[in-house]
Amino acid sequence: MRSSTRVRTRLALGSAVLALASALTACTPGTSGPEADQRGAAEPAPVVETTAAGERLSVHVPTEPGTGWDATGQALVGALAAGGMVNGVDIVHYRGADGTVGLTQLVGEADPGSLLVLGDTLVGAVELTDAAATLDDVRTLARLTDEPLAVVVTADSPYRTVSDLLDDILANGAAVPVTGGPAGSADHLLAIRMLLGAGVPAPEVTTRLRYVPQPSTGESFDPLFDGSVRAAVADVSEHADLLASGSLRALAVSGAERSPVLPDVPTLQEQEVDVVLTSWRGVAAAGTLDQPRLDELGGLLTSLHGTPEWQAALAEHGWSDAFLTGPELDAFVAAEVAAVRQTLVDVGLAG
């Protein structure tokens, strides 16, 4: 019998979480209900609800609402709720340090009822921040989605092709700023690899490329529209509305093939920039959980993947179904970490 499910959203302040992350395992968990919510609102740090395994889930999104990670978390929560697969599910947002605050929180509390939305941005953030936790401290349970990025400009931009943009960057360097998500994110990596693909020697990339990181993709459009940057990079789904309205134009997409969402936009490879990069998102749990519980959570995600509710979410957002688990997933994540680290080391951003 399907149980009733309520979905609630709370935003945790990153600075408070960072200050208390190391003490989380010693704290008494908050309890569900109105009284707990009131106590949490009155305290400088959030009360994070924990639950017995199998009774209730909490989906942690390591960024503020309105981002691609948030869209994934909301879709995950919605599909779990609509499918009646759990007795209840919450979504909790953590802002700060490009996602590593949420990562640290998950690892610190080690709650058997908590899942973390993660992806390529967190891989780069761990490399570029002094994070208290790394991906070695979690168990990635499933890769869920994958999509290309788009390089976009305003409708009135003089750039008609990605070569126009790259030629301007090569000629004028920092006078041609590009924006996107946080430093180390797929957006940032794509900008770096585009210059490498255009023949810029790795040690010169950071002097040629002026990348202006934003906490979220939505915020990257403001400097684009006010003219303080010349181009922006983000997942195709995060540009969709503005591209459809004509406010933005896409110069290229970063996949191996054209995106079904933007079938008229050529890939980078079609424009002789030999770069392929996509943005993936998945779900992890604290690595200290016992294997039976990790197997249980992994099985839940496998069941979710086959539901009409999840398939509808993929179609709604234009995400590719990139579901992957088990040893193949472990190998994928290890390869992603190694590739991101190598790119950042090559251009001098990581040691």
NORRA-V851414 format. One record per backbone hydrogen bond with DSSP energy under -1.0 kcal/mol. NH is the residue of the N-H (numbers start at 0). CO is the residue of the C=O. If there is no record, write none. Layout:
NH|CO  NH|CO
This chain:
9|90  11|92  16|12  17|13  18|14  19|15  20|16  22|19  23|20  25|22  26|23  29|47  36|32  37|33  38|34  39|35  40|36  41|37  42|38  49|29  54|51  56|87  57|112  58|89  59|114  60|91  62|60  70|66  71|67  72|68  73|69  74|70  75|71  76|72  77|73  78|74  79|75  80|76  81|77  82|78  83|80  84|79  89|56  90|7  91|58  92|9  93|60  94|11  98|95  99|96  100|95  102|98  103|99  104|100  105|101  106|102  107|103  108|104  109|105  113|110  114|57  115|283  116|59  117|281  119|279  122|118  123|119  124|120  125|121  126|122  127|123  128|124  130|128  136|133  137|134  138|284  140|282  141|282  142|323  143|280  144|280  145|319  146|278  149|233  150|251  151|231  152|248  154|246  156|153  164|160  165|161  166|162  167|163  168|164  169|165  170|166  171|167  172|168  174|171  175|172  177|209  178|230  179|211  184|181  188|184  189|185  190|186  191|187  192|188  193|189  194|190  195|191  196|192  197|193  198|195  199|194  203|200  204|201  207|203  208|204  211|177  213|179  219|216  224|220  225|221  227|222  228|222  229|176  231|151  232|178  233|149  235|147  238|235  242|238  243|239  244|240  246|241  247|241  248|152  250|150  251|150  252|265  253|148  264|261  267|252  270|267  271|268  272|267  274|272  276|253  278|146  280|144  281|117  282|141  283|115  284|138  286|136  288|285  293|289  294|290  295|291  296|292  297|293  298|294  299|295  300|296  301|297  302|298  303|299  304|300  306|303  310|306  311|307  312|308  313|309  314|310  315|311  316|312  317|313  318|313  319|145  321|143  321|319  323|142  329|325  330|326  331|327  332|328  333|329  334|330  335|331  336|332  337|333  338|334  339|335  340|336  341|337  342|338  343|339  344|340  345|341  346|342  347|344  348|343  349|343
